[in-house]
């Protein structure tokens, strides 16, 4: 992401890196509280509706009251950690359109709390969730719209992750972002992404929580030990030359967002023995959308983390009962223990990334018609890098299955590993054992 001095290859004695498993992350996972998550979701539901076009002046009802409460909760968390969170609003008046989901101009307000990094304050790990809720009519800003799972569960995950993480200092900054106007067109995410770009945030990863509290699907399946990660591939604005190169040499399964998905899966295996991550190579569900999209469109590694099985009778529905089926996104549809487990997964990934160095830059590979491929990269801009680990896997494998720590070098040749039979990558390893995302060679 940031270019440093030219790469240097040097012979050295390779010292094994420390074990990446961190007792502080285990502690955070154990301390994720279903009771606190339930309390936060219940409070958000009590605002009646959090529709983007709902009341902004009331102290008890509507999106205005909800976002002020979220702001206050972040301030309360910050007070407990000696002012460790920088809490702010990021807002913009969104212009109305007769044909859009916002007819008249409306002020779209997002709540942002930044846990500032100690050594790399301008490198960001971003955690998002949506404030707003809706019923069947997307333009209805007055009817009861509890939005318990969609997406009070995601906002509760932000707050609980902030509580867990505020006990420690990190290398990179972590931004907890409660976004508005998701249901009206992902406008809140677009606003924050533009501000982040303008302010020069170097975003390593964006994890969007959208519905993390339902464990019983409309298909009758009960599943509280699995999470889905939707990981997009190539952005629509990929330059033609880059697209041709990828289609020729491979890489469509190794975009930054898909490396982030693999990272989440790896962390789940390390810290969550009863949580399996299913990676889905798609921007989002069919015909649906999420707030990771605006960040992805600007080039960030961005994924949607959500429950494994959805119940569509609980989403975007007027509160009613028809033919014995109760419709509506109410508290009774949330599994608070599962929501806490999903929050713990969030925290473990965010902590791992925030303690890890940034990924190496400008990785390349050569080795056509040769018995051994050579990888080169520019050094990570982060301090306290111990060295680098090369990964490789067969084309049929989803996750990285083979690796080798090669020391603090910027070039390495893998002897007798045929380049045509594998995909390769390289990650930076910190002195604390934490690893960056994998950089895929171009």
C-alpha positions in Angstrom: 0.0 0.0 0.0 2.9 2.3 0.8 6.1 2.1 -1.2 9.4 1.9 0.6 13.0 1.4 -0.4 13.9 -1.0 -3.2 13.7 -4.7 -2.4 16.9 -6.4 -1.1 17.6 -10.1 -1.2 20.0 -11.2 1.5 21.2 -14.5 2.9 20.5 -14.9 6.6 19.9 -17.4 9.3 16.1 -17.8 9.5 14.8 -17.7 13.0 11.4 -19.3 13.6 8.6 -16.7 14.3 6.8 -16.7 17.7 3.5 -18.5 18.0 0.8 -16.3 16.6 -1.8 -17.4 19.1 -2.4 -14.6 21.6 -3.8 -15.0 25.1 -5.3 -11.5 25.0 -7.5 -12.6 22.1 -8.6 -15.7 23.8 -9.6 -13.5 26.8 -11.6 -11.2 24.6 -13.4 -14.1 23.0 -14.3 -15.6 26.4 -15.6 -12.2 27.6 -18.0 -11.4 24.8 -21.3 -11.0 26.6 -24.6 -12.2 25.4 -26.3 -10.2 28.1 -24.6 -6.9 26.9 -25.5 -7.7 23.3 -29.1 -8.4 24.3 -29.3 -5.1 26.2 -28.0 -3.1 23.3 -30.3 -4.8 20.8 -33.3 -4.3 23.1 -32.5 -0.6 23.5 -32.2 -0.1 19.7 -35.6 -1.9 19.2 -37.2 0.4 21.7 -36.7 3.4 19.4 -39.7 2.0 17.4 -38.3 2.7 14.0 -34.8 3.6 12.9 -35.8 4.3 9.3 -33.6 6.9 7.6 -36.6 9.1 7.0 -38.0 8.7 10.5 -38.1 11.3 13.3 -34.7 13.0 14.1 -35.9 15.3 16.9 -37.5 13.0 19.4 -35.4 11.7 22.3 -37.2 8.4 22.4 -38.2 7.5 18.8 -36.6 7.4 15.4 -33.2 7.3 13.9 -32.1 10.6 15.5 -32.6 9.2 19.0 -30.9 6.0 18.0 -27.8 7.5 16.6 -27.4 9.9 19.6 -27.7 6.9 21.9 -25.0 5.0 19.9 -22.8 8.1 20.1 -23.3 8.2 23.9 -22.5 4.5 24.2 -19.2 5.0 22.4 -18.4 7.9 24.7 -19.2 5.8 27.7 -16.9 3.1 26.5 -14.2 5.7 25.9 -14.6 7.1 29.4 -13.9 3.6 30.8 -10.6 3.4 28.9 -9.4 6.9 29.7 -10.6 8.5 26.5 -9.2 5.9 24.1 -12.0 6.4 21.5 -12.3 9.4 19.2 -16.1 9.7 18.7 -17.5 11.8 15.9 -20.3 12.1 13.4 -19.7 11.9 9.7 -22.7 13.3 7.8 -23.8 14.7 4.5 -27.1 16.0 3.2 -28.2 13.5 0.6 -30.1 15.0 -2.3 -33.6 13.7 -2.9 -34.8 12.2 -6.2 -38.4 11.6 -7.4 -37.3 8.2 -8.6 -35.1 7.2 -5.7 -35.5 5.9 -2.2 -35.0 9.4 -0.7 -37.5 11.7 -2.2 -36.5 14.9 -0.3 -33.1 16.0 0.9 -32.1 14.3 4.2 -29.1 14.6 6.4 -27.5 11.1 6.5 -25.6 10.9 9.8 -23.1 8.1 10.7 -21.4 7.5 14.1 -17.7 6.8 14.1 -15.5 5.8 17.0 -11.8 5.4 16.3 -9.4 3.5 18.6 -6.2 5.2 17.5 -3.2 3.0 16.6 0.0 3.6 18.6 2.5 3.2 15.9 0.6 3.4 12.6 -2.4 5.7 13.4 -3.2 6.3 9.7 -3.5 2.5 9.0 -7.1 1.4 9.6 -9.1 -1.7 10.2 -12.8 -0.8 9.7 -15.7 -2.5 11.4 -19.2 -1.5 10.2 -22.9 -2.1 11.0 -26.2 -0.4 10.0 -28.3 1.8 12.2 -31.4 2.0 10.0 -34.4 -0.4 9.8 -37.4 -0.8 7.5 -40.7 -2.6 7.0 -42.2 -3.9 3.7 -42.5 -0.5 2.1 -38.9 0.8 1.9 -40.3 4.4 2.0 -42.3 3.9 5.2 -40.6 5.9 7.9 -43.3 5.9 10.5 -44.5 2.3 11.1 -43.0 0.1 13.8 -39.8 -1.3 12.5 -37.9 -3.0 15.3 -35.0 -4.2 13.1 -33.8 -6.5 15.9 -31.6 -8.7 13.7 -31.4 -6.4 10.7 -29.5 -4.7 11.9 -29.5 -3.9 15.6 -27.5 -7.1 16.0 -24.7 -5.6 13.8 -24.6 -2.3 15.8 -24.6 -4.3 19.1 -21.6 -6.2 17.7 -19.8 -2.9 17.0 -20.4 -1.7 20.6 -19.4 -5.0 22.2 -16.3 -5.3 20.0 -15.3 -1.8 21.0 -15.7 -2.7 24.7 -13.6 -5.8 24.4 -10.9 -4.1 22.3 -10.6 -0.9 24.3 -8.7 -2.8 27.0 -5.5 -2.8 24.8 -3.4 -0.7 22.5 -2.8 -1.7 18.9 -0.4 -0.8 16.1 -3.1 0.2 13.6 -6.2 2.2 14.2 -9.6 0.5 14.5 -12.7 2.4 13.3 -16.1 1.3 14.6 -18.6 2.7 12.2 -22.4 2.8 12.6 -23.8 3.6 9.2 -27.1 5.1 8.1 -29.3 4.8 4.9 -28.3 1.3 4.1 -31.8 0.4 3.1 -32.2 3.5 1.0 -29.1 2.7 -1.1 -25.9 2.2 0.9 -25.6 6.0 1.2 -24.0 6.1 4.7 -21.2 3.8 3.6 -20.6 5.9 0.5 -20.3 9.0 2.6 -17.8 7.5 5.1 -15.8 5.9 2.3 -15.4 9.2 0.6 -14.4 11.0 3.8 -11.9 8.2 4.5 -10.4 8.6 1.0 -10.3 12.4 1.4 -8.6 12.1 4.8 -6.1 9.6 3.5 -7.0 6.6 5.6 -4.9 3.6 4.6 -7.5 0.9 4.9 -6.3 -2.7 5.4 -9.7 -4.3 5.8 -13.4 -3.6 6.1 -15.6 -6.1 7.9 -19.3 -5.3 7.6 -21.7 -7.0 10.1 -25.2 -7.2 8.6 -27.5 -9.6 10.5 -25.4 -11.6 12.9 -28.1 -12.7 15.4 -30.4 -15.3 13.7 -29.6 -19.0 14.1 -32.8 -20.5 12.7 -33.3 -20.3 8.9 -36.4 -20.2 6.9 -35.3 -23.7 5.5 -35.8 -25.1 9.0 -32.1 -25.4 9.7 -30.8 -24.4 13.2 -27.1 -23.4 12.9 -25.2 -21.6 15.7 -21.7 -22.8 14.8 -21.3 -21.3 11.4 -20.8 -17.8 9.8 -20.9 -16.8 6.2 -18.4 -14.4 4.7 -19.3 -12.8 1.3 -16.0 -12.0 -0.4 -16.2 -10.1 -3.7 -13.8 -10.6 -6.6 -12.9 -8.0 -9.2 -14.3 -4.5 -9.0 -16.3 -3.3 -12.0 -13.8 -0.6 -12.6 -10.8 -3.0 -13.0 -8.6 -1.6 -15.9 -8.8 -3.7 -19.1 -5.0 -4.4 -19.0 -5.3 -5.7 -15.4 -8.3 -7.8 -16.2 -6.5 -9.4 -19.2 -3.5 -10.2 -17.0 -5.7 -11.8 -14.3 -7.7 -13.8 -16.7 -4.5 -15.0 -18.3 -2.4 -15.8 -15.2 -5.0 -16.2 -12.5 -5.9 -14.1 -9.5 -9.7 -13.7 -9.7 -9.9 -15.9 -6.6 -7.2 -14.0 -4.8 -8.4 -10.5 -4.7 -7.8 -8.5 -1.4 -11.3 -9.1 -0.2 -10.9 -12.9 -0.7 -7.6 -12.8 1.2 -9.5 -11.1 4.0 -12.1 -13.9 4.0 -9.3 -16.5 4.2 -7.9 -14.5 7.1 -11.2 -14.6 9.0 -11.4 -18.3 8.4 -7.9 -18.8 9.8 -8.6 -16.7 12.9 -11.8 -18.7 13.5 -9.9 -21.9 13.4 -7.3 -20.5 15.8 -9.6 -19.0 18.4 -13.1 -20.5 17.9 -13.1 -24.3 17.8 -16.9 -24.4 17.5 -17.3 -21.7 14.8 -16.8 -22.6 11.1 -16.5 -19.9 8.5 -18.0 -20.5 5.0 -16.5 -18.3 2.3 -18.8 -17.4 -0.5 -17.1 -15.9 -3.6 -19.7 -13.2 -4.3 -20.2 -9.5 -3.5 -23.4 -10.3 -1.6 -26.5 -12.5 -1.7 -28.4 -12.6 -5.0 -30.3 -9.4 -5.5 -29.2 -8.0 -2.2 -26.6 -5.5 -1.0 -24.5 -4.5 2.0 -22.5 -1.6 3.3 -19.1 -3.2 2.5 -19.8 -2.4 -1.1 -18.8 1.3 -1.2 -15.5 0.5 0.4 -14.9 -2.4 -2.0 -15.7 0.0 -4.9 -12.9 2.3 -3.7 -10.4 -0.6 -3.7 -10.4 -1.8 -0.1 -10.4 -5.4 1.1 -14.1 -5.5 2.2 -16.4 -8.4 3.1 -19.8 -9.0 4.6 -19.9 -11.2 7.8 -23.3 -12.6 8.6 -25.3 -15.5 9.9 -25.3 -18.8 8.1 -29.1 -19.2 7.6 -31.6 -16.4 7.1 -35.3 -16.2 7.8 -36.9 -14.0 5.2 -40.1 -13.7 7.2 -38.1 -11.6 9.7 -36.6 -9.2 7.1 -38.2 -6.1 5.6 -41.7 -7.1 6.8 -44.6 -5.3 8.3 -45.5 -6.7 11.8 -48.4 -9.1 11.2 -49.5 -12.7 11.4 -50.7 -14.5 8.2 -51.7 -18.1 7.9 -50.1 -18.8 11.3 -46.8 -17.2 10.4 -45.6 -14.2 12.5 -43.8 -11.7 10.3 -41.4 -9.0 11.5 -37.9 -8.5 12.8 -38.6 -8.7 16.5 -36.5 -9.5 19.6 -37.9 -13.0 19.8 -36.1 -13.8 16.5 -32.6 -13.1 17.8 -30.4 -15.7 19.3 -28.3 -13.6 21.7 -25.8 -16.3 22.5 -25.1 -16.7 18.7 -24.9 -12.9 18.3 -22.2 -12.9 21.1 -20.3 -15.6 19.3 -20.3 -13.7 16.1 -19.2 -10.6 18.0 -16.3 -12.6 19.5 -15.3 -13.6 16.0 -15.3 -10.0 15.0 -13.1 -9.0 17.9 -10.6 -11.8 17.3 -10.1 -10.8 13.7 -9.9 -7.1 14.4 -7.4 -7.6 17.1 -5.3 -9.9 15.0 -5.2 -7.4 12.1 -4.6 -4.4 14.3 -1.6 -6.1 16.0 -0.2 -7.4 12.7 1.9 -5.4 10.3 0.6 -4.2 7.0 1.0 -6.6 4.1 4.0 -6.3 1.9 3.6 -4.3 -1.3 4.1 -4.9 -5.0 4.6 -8.7 -4.8 5.7 -10.3 -8.0 6.5 -13.9 -9.1 8.5 -15.4 -11.9 9.3 -19.0 -12.8 7.9 -19.9 -16.2 9.4 -23.2 -17.5 11.6 -23.4 -14.4 11.6 -25.9 -11.6 11.5 -23.2 -8.8 9.5 -20.0 -8.6 10.9 -16.8 -7.2 8.8 -14.3 -5.3 9.8 -10.7 -4.7 8.1 -8.0 -2.7 8.6 -4.5 -1.2 8.9 -4.5 2.5 6.0 -3.8 4.7 5.9 -0.2 5.8 5.1 -1.3 9.4 7.8 -1.2 12.2 8.6 -4.4 14.2 8.4 -6.8 11.2 10.2 -10.0 12.0 10.1 -11.4 8.5 7.8 -12.8 5.8 5.9 -16.0 5.3 5.3 -17.4 1.8 2.1 -19.3 1.2 1.0 -21.7 -1.6 -2.0 -23.9 -2.3 -3.3 -26.1 -5.1 -5.9 -24.4 -7.5 -8.6 -26.7 -6.1 -8.1 -25.5 -2.5 -10.0 -22.7 -1.0 -7.5 -21.7 1.8 -3.8 -21.6 2.0 -2.5 -25.0 2.9 1.3 -24.7 2.8 3.6 -22.1 4.1 7.2 -21.3 4.9 8.7 -18.6 7.0 11.6 -17.2 5.0 13.1 -14.5 7.3 13.4 -10.8 6.9 14.1 -10.8 3.2 12.3 -9.4 0.1 13.0 -12.2 -2.3 12.8 -16.0 -2.0 12.9 -19.0 -4.3 10.9 -22.1 -3.5 12.9 -25.0 -4.7 11.1 -27.6 -6.7 7.6 -26.2 -6.4 6.3 -25.9 -9.9 4.7 -22.5 -10.5 2.0 -23.9 -12.8 0.6 -26.3 -10.2 0.0 -23.8 -7.3 -1.1 -20.3 -6.4 1.3 -18.3 -4.2 1.2 -15.4 -1.8 3.4 -13.6 0.9 2.5 -12.1 4.3 4.4 -10.0 6.7 5.0 -11.5 10.2 5.3 -9.1 13.2 7.7 -9.7 16.1 4.6 -10.6 18.2 3.8 -13.4 15.7 0.7 -11.8 14.2 0.5 -11.9 10.4 -0.8 -9.5 7.8 -3.2 -10.3 5.0 -1.6 -12.3 2.2 -0.4 -10.3 -0.8 -1.0 -12.1 -4.1 1.8 -11.6 -6.6 1.1 -9.6 -9.7 
